[in-house]
Amino acid sequence: MRHFFMFTLLTLALTAPVARPALGQSDPLPSWNDGATKRAIIAFVDKVTKQGSPDFVPPAERIATFDNDGTLWCEQPLYVQIVFAVDRVRTFAATHPEVKDQPLFKAALGGDLKAVLSVSAYDRLQFLATSHAGMTTDEFTAIVNDWLKTAKHPRFKRPYTDLVYQPMLELLAYLRINHFKTFIVSGGGIEFMRPWTDSAYGIPPEQVVGSSIKLKYELRDGQPALFRLAEIDFVDDKAGKPVGIQQAIGRRPIAAFGNSDGDYEMLRWVTSGPGPRFGLIVHHTDATREYAYDRDSNVGRLVKALDEAPERGWVVTDIKNDWNVVFSWEKE
């Protein structure tokens, strides 16, 4: 019955005309081509925000969760946090030569990124935790901010924060105008994301849910500080995402957006709740403007979620056909 409801909802959305903005307002999603995906988004927002509608959702319950890597910004050819970690490990190893013989450190220092990608999200997080243990949270934030000022994407030669998807920025703004609260729910490190998500996406640090390492409160020279430990606290990936949402937000969202099988459990949990629900997968299909990948990729692998999307009523966004702009600077 649930699958039938989702299928019926999506069918109505796809066949309905695109809702037009009120007089004097421009298209809220100009980087999205008119088509089934755009119609589905607007139809969902219209019905949950229309007073008197049987599908009306009170503003306090309008929660939308977004994966970060590959959903809000470019994740190819490597997750940005891995690039950051590898750069930082070189600095760390210079003063901690004992780590050079540890397999993951040895692979990173030797440029064997396939080996780095082959390990679990837990092991990658432990790798980052070890290389930044002992510093305060403020020191780590400063390191992240300094790195982002100079680090550039190997293909586009631009700062990584320039590689946010313009259509997704418009979608975030559109949802917020309609009184949605937007959260990031990512397998990436929460302390890595929080320094820049507000300026990049308009999502403040308290609305970022991610993987974390353990912290310890101590006095340093009589002043209180939080220190990073070389221990994992929580991995916010796959089945961890619904857990992280419940622990950090305390409400089941009504909409979820992802791009890989790492988002499968979040999409299932969100869209299986009662009332109107919306799930969307960003499918990377444009090798010219960005990258084309899914089933065989070591980064952002997408198989199960893509195969089950029709059955579960999830909208699949085809970047090549649905987005007329990928990055804001394309038309410069």
GUTORVEX-504369 format. One record per residue (C-alpha): residue in one letter; x, y, z. Coordinates in pm, 1 decimal. Example, Ala and Ser with C-alpha at 12.3 -4.5 7.8 and 13.67 -1.06 7.14 Angstrom:
REM residues 2
NODE, r, east, north, up
NODE, A, 1230.0, -450.0, 780.0 .
NODE, S, 1367.0, -106.0, 714.0 .
***
This chain:
REM residues 332
NODE, r, east, north, up
NODE, M, 0.0, 0.0, 0.0 .
NODE, R, 281.7, 238.8, 87.8 .
NODE, H, 454.2, 176.1, -245.7 .
NODE, F, 125.4, 225.6, -430.1 .
NODE, F, 71.4, 557.9, -251.8 .
NODE, M, 420.6, 680.3, -338.2 .
NODE, F, 379.5, 570.1, -701.1 .
NODE, T, 42.5, 746.5, -729.5 .
NODE, L, 184.1, 1062.4, -572.9 .
NODE, L, 479.2, 1068.2, -811.6 .
NODE, T, 257.9, 1000.3, -1113.9 .
NODE, L, 33.3, 1295.4, -1027.5 .
NODE, A, 337.1, 1517.9, -976.9 .
NODE, L, 492.3, 1419.8, -1309.1 .
NODE, T, 177.5, 1482.8, -1509.5 .
NODE, A, 81.2, 1808.1, -1338.9 .
NODE, P, 182.3, 2138.8, -1494.9 .
NODE, V, 470.8, 2318.5, -1328.7 .
NODE, A, 328.5, 2550.8, -1066.0 .
NODE, R, 396.1, 2910.5, -1160.2 .
NODE, P, 529.6, 3160.0, -906.7 .
NODE, A, 301.5, 3434.1, -785.9 .
NODE, L, 279.7, 3748.8, -994.0 .
NODE, G, 602.7, 3942.0, -976.1 .
NODE, Q, 806.8, 3645.0, -860.2 .
NODE, S, 1068.4, 3474.1, -1073.6 .
NODE, D, 1114.1, 3100.3, -1115.7 .
NODE, P, 1245.5, 2971.9, -778.5 .
NODE, L, 1442.1, 2694.9, -952.6 .
NODE, P, 1587.3, 2857.5, -1266.7 .
NODE, S, 1877.8, 2612.9, -1299.8 .
NODE, W, 1634.8, 2319.7, -1318.1 .
NODE, N, 1496.6, 2245.2, -1662.0 .
NODE, D, 1117.9, 2226.6, -1683.1 .
NODE, G, 1034.7, 1857.9, -1667.9 .
NODE, A, 927.0, 1570.4, -1447.6 .
NODE, T, 1182.9, 1628.0, -1171.8 .
NODE, K, 1110.4, 1997.4, -1131.7 .
NODE, R, 735.7, 1931.4, -1139.6 .
NODE, A, 768.6, 1667.0, -868.3 .
NODE, I, 962.5, 1902.8, -639.2 .
NODE, I, 721.2, 2192.3, -680.5 .
NODE, A, 413.6, 1970.7, -650.7 .
NODE, F, 540.3, 1827.8, -321.8 .
NODE, V, 622.6, 2168.1, -174.5 .
NODE, D, 288.5, 2310.2, -288.0 .
NODE, K, 79.4, 2039.1, -126.7 .
NODE, V, 259.0, 2030.4, 210.3 .
NODE, T, 249.6, 2410.8, 245.6 .
NODE, K, -107.2, 2478.7, 128.8 .
NODE, Q, -336.4, 2565.7, 416.8 .
NODE, G, -645.7, 2344.2, 415.1 .
NODE, S, -480.0, 2073.5, 207.4 .
NODE, P, -517.3, 1719.3, 345.3 .
NODE, D, -139.4, 1692.9, 299.5 .
NODE, F, -59.3, 2017.2, 482.0 .
NODE, V, 243.6, 1984.0, 711.5 .
NODE, P, 295.0, 2238.9, 991.6 .
NODE, P, 617.7, 2440.4, 953.5 .
NODE, A, 773.6, 2283.5, 1264.1 .
NODE, E, 753.9, 1942.7, 1094.7 .
NODE, R, 895.1, 2053.2, 758.6 .
NODE, I, 1237.5, 1896.5, 795.9 .
NODE, A, 1453.4, 1816.2, 491.1 .
NODE, T, 1785.4, 1632.1, 510.9 .
NODE, F, 2061.3, 1649.3, 252.2 .
NODE, D, 2367.1, 1435.0, 207.0 .
NODE, N, 2672.2, 1652.7, 136.8 .
NODE, D, 2929.9, 1480.9, -86.1 .
NODE, G, 2789.2, 1433.7, -435.5 .
NODE, T, 2453.8, 1583.0, -336.2 .
NODE, L, 2544.6, 1942.0, -252.7 .
NODE, W, 2899.7, 1962.6, -389.4 .
NODE, C, 3136.1, 1770.6, -613.8 .
NODE, E, 3282.4, 1452.4, -465.9 .
NODE, Q, 3491.8, 1331.3, -760.7 .
NODE, P, 3763.7, 1222.8, -810.0 .
NODE, L, 3801.1, 1199.3, -429.2 .
NODE, Y, 3588.8, 1293.5, -132.4 .
NODE, V, 3711.5, 1639.5, -35.7 .
NODE, Q, 3776.9, 1536.6, 321.9 .
NODE, I, 4010.2, 1261.2, 201.2 .
NODE, V, 4207.2, 1517.4, 0.1 .
NODE, F, 4225.5, 1729.3, 314.9 .
NODE, A, 4329.2, 1430.4, 528.0 .
NODE, V, 4605.4, 1324.1, 288.9 .
NODE, D, 4744.2, 1677.7, 281.2 .
NODE, R, 4732.7, 1695.4, 659.6 .
NODE, V, 4890.8, 1351.0, 705.6 .
NODE, R, 5205.4, 1470.4, 530.1 .
NODE, T, 5237.0, 1744.1, 791.3 .
NODE, F, 5154.8, 1506.1, 1074.5 .
NODE, A, 5403.7, 1239.5, 961.4 .
NODE, A, 5686.6, 1490.8, 957.4 .
NODE, T, 5666.5, 1512.9, 1337.1 .
NODE, H, 5532.0, 1160.1, 1400.6 .
NODE, P, 5754.7, 929.9, 1192.6 .
NODE, E, 5618.0, 623.8, 1375.4 .
NODE, V, 5295.5, 638.1, 1166.3 .
NODE, K, 5478.2, 597.7, 835.2 .
NODE, D, 5469.4, 217.7, 863.5 .
NODE, Q, 5097.4, 199.9, 941.4 .
NODE, P, 4919.4, 66.9, 627.6 .
NODE, L, 4675.5, 352.8, 572.3 .
NODE, F, 4931.9, 623.4, 647.3 .
NODE, K, 5184.5, 448.9, 424.7 .
NODE, A, 4932.3, 432.4, 140.2 .
NODE, A, 4837.0, 799.2, 176.9 .
NODE, L, 5197.2, 916.5, 195.0 .
NODE, G, 5282.9, 704.1, -108.3 .
NODE, G, 4995.9, 839.5, -313.8 .
NODE, D, 4806.3, 508.8, -319.9 .
NODE, L, 4461.3, 664.0, -299.8 .
NODE, K, 4291.2, 343.8, -416.6 .
NODE, A, 4403.9, 184.1, -93.1 .
NODE, V, 4271.0, 479.7, 104.4 .
NODE, L, 3933.7, 449.2, -68.6 .
NODE, S, 3918.5, 74.1, -21.0 .
NODE, V, 3887.1, 91.6, 357.6 .
NODE, S, 3564.1, 148.3, 549.5 .
NODE, A, 3425.1, 487.9, 646.9 .
NODE, Y, 3517.1, 398.8, 1004.9 .
NODE, D, 3882.3, 339.9, 914.1 .
NODE, R, 3899.8, 662.3, 714.3 .
NODE, L, 3755.8, 855.2, 1006.1 .
NODE, Q, 4005.6, 691.5, 1241.4 .
NODE, F, 4280.6, 794.5, 1000.5 .
NODE, L, 4169.8, 1157.6, 1028.3 .
NODE, A, 4117.7, 1136.4, 1404.1 .
NODE, T, 4468.6, 1002.5, 1463.8 .
NODE, S, 4632.9, 1274.4, 1256.0 .
NODE, H, 4456.2, 1553.6, 1447.0 .
NODE, A, 4446.6, 1414.9, 1798.4 .
NODE, G, 4550.1, 1646.0, 2077.8 .
NODE, M, 4451.6, 1973.5, 1916.3 .
NODE, T, 4158.1, 2183.5, 2027.3 .
NODE, T, 3838.0, 2212.3, 1827.7 .
NODE, D, 3920.8, 2578.2, 1760.0 .
NODE, E, 4263.3, 2483.2, 1624.5 .
NODE, F, 4107.5, 2222.6, 1395.7 .
NODE, T, 3850.4, 2472.5, 1266.8 .
NODE, A, 4129.6, 2716.5, 1183.2 .
NODE, I, 4319.1, 2443.8, 994.6 .
NODE, V, 4009.7, 2356.7, 788.6 .
NODE, N, 3943.4, 2721.3, 702.6 .
NODE, D, 4306.3, 2783.1, 606.3 .
NODE, W, 4314.6, 2470.5, 388.2 .
NODE, L, 3996.9, 2564.3, 201.7 .
NODE, K, 4145.0, 2905.3, 115.9 .
NODE, T, 4426.8, 2750.5, -87.5 .
NODE, A, 4320.2, 2397.2, -189.6 .
NODE, K, 4187.4, 2363.1, -543.5 .
NODE, H, 4009.7, 2092.3, -735.7 .
NODE, P, 4249.9, 1906.1, -968.0 .
NODE, R, 4024.3, 1930.8, -1274.0 .
NODE, F, 3840.1, 2261.0, -1232.4 .
NODE, K, 4129.0, 2450.2, -1069.6 .
NODE, R, 3889.2, 2626.2, -834.8 .
NODE, P, 3843.4, 2622.8, -457.6 .
NODE, Y, 3632.0, 2330.5, -342.8 .
NODE, T, 3369.5, 2566.3, -205.0 .
NODE, D, 3317.2, 2691.0, -563.9 .
NODE, L, 3206.0, 2339.6, -656.6 .
NODE, V, 2867.7, 2352.0, -488.0 .
NODE, Y, 2576.9, 2270.3, -718.1 .
NODE, Q, 2380.6, 2577.6, -820.4 .
NODE, P, 2051.3, 2384.6, -864.5 .
NODE, M, 2081.7, 2246.2, -511.5 .
NODE, L, 2149.2, 2593.8, -370.3 .
NODE, E, 1826.2, 2705.8, -535.0 .
NODE, L, 1644.1, 2406.0, -393.2 .
NODE, L, 1770.8, 2478.8, -41.5 .
NODE, A, 1657.7, 2840.7, -71.1 .
NODE, Y, 1319.9, 2735.9, -215.1 .
NODE, L, 1256.9, 2501.7, 74.3 .
NODE, R, 1359.6, 2758.7, 333.2 .
NODE, I, 1132.0, 3022.8, 178.7 .
NODE, N, 855.6, 2767.8, 229.5 .
NODE, H, 947.9, 2730.1, 597.7 .
NODE, F, 1144.6, 2408.4, 573.7 .
NODE, K, 1439.3, 2358.8, 803.7 .
NODE, T, 1729.0, 2214.9, 604.4 .
NODE, F, 1990.8, 1984.4, 756.2 .
NODE, I, 2306.2, 1821.7, 623.8 .
NODE, V, 2331.1, 1452.9, 714.6 .
NODE, S, 2665.5, 1327.7, 590.2 .
NODE, G, 2918.1, 1052.3, 643.2 .
NODE, G, 3180.2, 1326.7, 642.4 .
NODE, G, 3333.2, 1458.3, 961.6 .
NODE, I, 3105.3, 1702.3, 1138.4 .
NODE, E, 3394.4, 1923.6, 1252.0 .
NODE, F, 3527.9, 1934.5, 894.6 .
NODE, M, 3193.7, 2055.4, 754.2 .
NODE, R, 3072.2, 2297.3, 1018.8 .
NODE, P, 3328.6, 2575.3, 954.5 .
NODE, W, 3200.4, 2643.2, 600.9 .
NODE, T, 2845.9, 2506.0, 548.3 .
NODE, D, 2679.9, 2830.6, 652.8 .
NODE, S, 2866.6, 3041.4, 397.4 .
NODE, A, 2842.9, 2773.8, 125.5 .
NODE, Y, 2483.0, 2656.0, 169.1 .
NODE, G, 2317.2, 2877.3, 427.4 .
NODE, I, 2308.4, 2580.0, 666.4 .
NODE, P, 2435.9, 2679.4, 1013.0 .
NODE, P, 2666.3, 2447.8, 1209.8 .
NODE, E, 2392.3, 2336.6, 1448.1 .
NODE, Q, 2204.8, 2191.6, 1147.1 .
NODE, V, 2493.0, 1969.1, 1039.0 .
NODE, V, 2483.2, 1600.0, 1132.6 .
NODE, G, 2796.6, 1400.8, 1056.8 .
NODE, S, 3053.3, 1150.2, 1171.2 .
NODE, S, 3241.9, 1253.2, 1482.8 .
NODE, I, 3542.3, 1178.2, 1697.5 .
NODE, K, 3548.4, 1192.2, 2075.3 .
NODE, L, 3622.0, 1518.4, 2250.7 .
NODE, K, 3754.8, 1586.3, 2598.0 .
NODE, Y, 3712.0, 1894.2, 2814.6 .
NODE, E, 4030.6, 2012.9, 2985.8 .
NODE, L, 4189.7, 2326.3, 3122.6 .
NODE, R, 4490.0, 2454.3, 2930.7 .
NODE, D, 4684.1, 2728.2, 3112.3 .
NODE, G, 4376.3, 2776.7, 3326.6 .
NODE, Q, 4144.7, 2818.5, 3028.2 .
NODE, P, 3875.3, 2564.5, 2930.3 .
NODE, A, 3908.9, 2393.2, 2593.2 .
NODE, L, 3777.4, 2092.6, 2401.4 .
NODE, F, 4047.0, 1856.4, 2278.2 .
NODE, R, 4018.5, 1605.6, 1994.8 .
NODE, L, 4095.3, 1244.0, 2081.5 .
NODE, A, 4215.6, 967.2, 1850.9 .
NODE, E, 3889.2, 776.9, 1906.1 .
NODE, I, 3576.0, 743.7, 1693.2 .
NODE, D, 3252.6, 862.3, 1849.6 .
NODE, F, 2995.3, 800.8, 1572.5 .
NODE, V, 2994.4, 709.0, 1201.6 .
NODE, D, 2706.9, 883.8, 1027.1 .
NODE, D, 2693.9, 669.1, 714.6 .
NODE, K, 2445.1, 417.6, 574.2 .
NODE, A, 2242.6, 275.7, 867.2 .
NODE, G, 2403.8, 537.1, 1089.1 .
NODE, K, 2221.5, 821.0, 913.1 .
NODE, P, 1871.4, 753.2, 1051.1 .
NODE, V, 2028.9, 708.6, 1395.1 .
NODE, G, 2215.5, 1037.8, 1360.9 .
NODE, I, 1897.7, 1215.4, 1249.3 .
NODE, Q, 1702.1, 1087.4, 1546.3 .
NODE, Q, 1975.0, 1173.4, 1793.3 .
NODE, A, 2050.4, 1520.1, 1656.2 .
NODE, I, 1714.8, 1637.8, 1518.9 .
NODE, G, 1453.9, 1436.3, 1707.8 .
NODE, R, 1202.5, 1443.1, 1421.7 .
NODE, R, 1166.9, 1219.1, 1119.6 .
NODE, P, 1216.4, 1444.3, 813.6 .
NODE, I, 952.6, 1456.3, 542.0 .
NODE, A, 1209.7, 1491.0, 262.5 .
NODE, A, 1553.2, 1343.0, 200.8 .
NODE, F, 1808.7, 1406.0, -73.1 .
NODE, G, 2109.7, 1187.6, -152.6 .
NODE, N, 2320.3, 1051.4, -436.1 .
NODE, S, 2466.2, 716.7, -332.6 .
NODE, D, 2399.2, 389.7, -155.3 .
NODE, G, 2537.8, 555.8, 154.8 .
NODE, D, 2207.1, 745.7, 160.0 .
NODE, Y, 1985.4, 440.8, 103.4 .
NODE, E, 1886.0, 388.1, 467.3 .
NODE, M, 1815.4, 759.2, 515.6 .
NODE, L, 1593.9, 765.5, 207.7 .
NODE, R, 1407.3, 453.2, 316.1 .
NODE, W, 1352.5, 571.7, 671.9 .
NODE, V, 1238.6, 918.6, 573.4 .
NODE, T, 1001.2, 811.2, 296.7 .
NODE, S, 847.5, 524.2, 493.7 .
NODE, G, 695.2, 758.2, 751.0 .
NODE, P, 325.8, 853.6, 758.2 .
NODE, G, 184.4, 1137.7, 551.7 .
NODE, P, 340.4, 1304.9, 247.4 .
NODE, R, 704.7, 1213.6, 188.1 .
NODE, F, 966.4, 1295.8, -73.0 .
NODE, G, 1291.9, 1126.3, -167.8 .
NODE, L, 1533.2, 1241.4, -438.3 .
NODE, I, 1854.4, 1092.9, -576.7 .
NODE, V, 2107.8, 1308.4, -760.7 .
NODE, H, 2231.1, 1085.8, -1045.1 .
NODE, H, 2564.1, 1195.9, -1192.0 .
NODE, T, 2528.3, 1157.9, -1567.9 .
NODE, D, 2719.9, 1452.7, -1713.0 .
NODE, A, 3083.8, 1376.2, -1785.3 .
NODE, T, 3128.1, 1703.5, -1974.4 .
NODE, R, 3018.0, 1954.7, -1712.5 .
NODE, E, 3097.6, 1739.2, -1408.3 .
NODE, Y, 3133.0, 1357.6, -1386.9 .
NODE, A, 2931.8, 1053.2, -1491.0 .
NODE, Y, 2937.7, 764.0, -1243.2 .
NODE, D, 2721.8, 526.8, -1044.0 .
NODE, R, 2756.3, 146.5, -1023.0 .
NODE, D, 3130.8, 100.0, -1070.0 .
NODE, S, 3259.0, 403.5, -884.4 .
NODE, N, 3468.0, 383.1, -567.5 .
NODE, V, 3338.0, 729.0, -480.2 .
NODE, G, 2961.8, 779.4, -449.2 .
NODE, R, 2870.5, 428.9, -564.1 .
NODE, L, 2503.5, 410.7, -658.4 .
NODE, V, 2342.3, 71.5, -719.7 .
NODE, K, 2077.3, -35.9, -470.2 .
NODE, A, 1916.9, 304.8, -424.8 .
NODE, L, 1902.4, 356.3, -802.5 .
NODE, D, 1750.9, 12.3, -866.8 .
NODE, E, 1484.3, 52.9, -600.3 .
NODE, A, 1396.9, 416.6, -674.5 .
NODE, P, 1095.7, 341.5, -902.0 .
NODE, E, 945.3, 96.4, -653.6 .
NODE, R, 988.8, 333.9, -361.3 .
NODE, G, 869.8, 644.8, -543.3 .
NODE, W, 1202.5, 826.4, -523.2 .
NODE, V, 1267.3, 1092.4, -784.9 .
NODE, V, 1593.8, 1045.6, -976.4 .
NODE, T, 1754.1, 1369.2, -1092.7 .
NODE, D, 1947.3, 1320.8, -1416.4 .
NODE, I, 2210.5, 1596.5, -1401.0 .
NODE, K, 2269.8, 1601.5, -1776.0 .
NODE, N, 1902.8, 1647.9, -1860.4 .
NODE, D, 1756.0, 1813.6, -1550.7 .
NODE, W, 2013.1, 2084.0, -1477.2 .
NODE, N, 2082.4, 2363.7, -1724.4 .
NODE, V, 2362.4, 2483.3, -1495.5 .
NODE, V, 2576.5, 2267.4, -1265.5 .
NODE, F, 2807.8, 2529.2, -1112.1 .
NODE, S, 2726.8, 2898.3, -1084.7 .
NODE, W, 3043.1, 3000.4, -1268.7 .
NODE, E, 2966.8, 2802.1, -1586.4 .
NODE, K, 2831.8, 3109.1, -1763.4 .
NODE, E, 3110.4, 3346.1, -1658.4 .
***
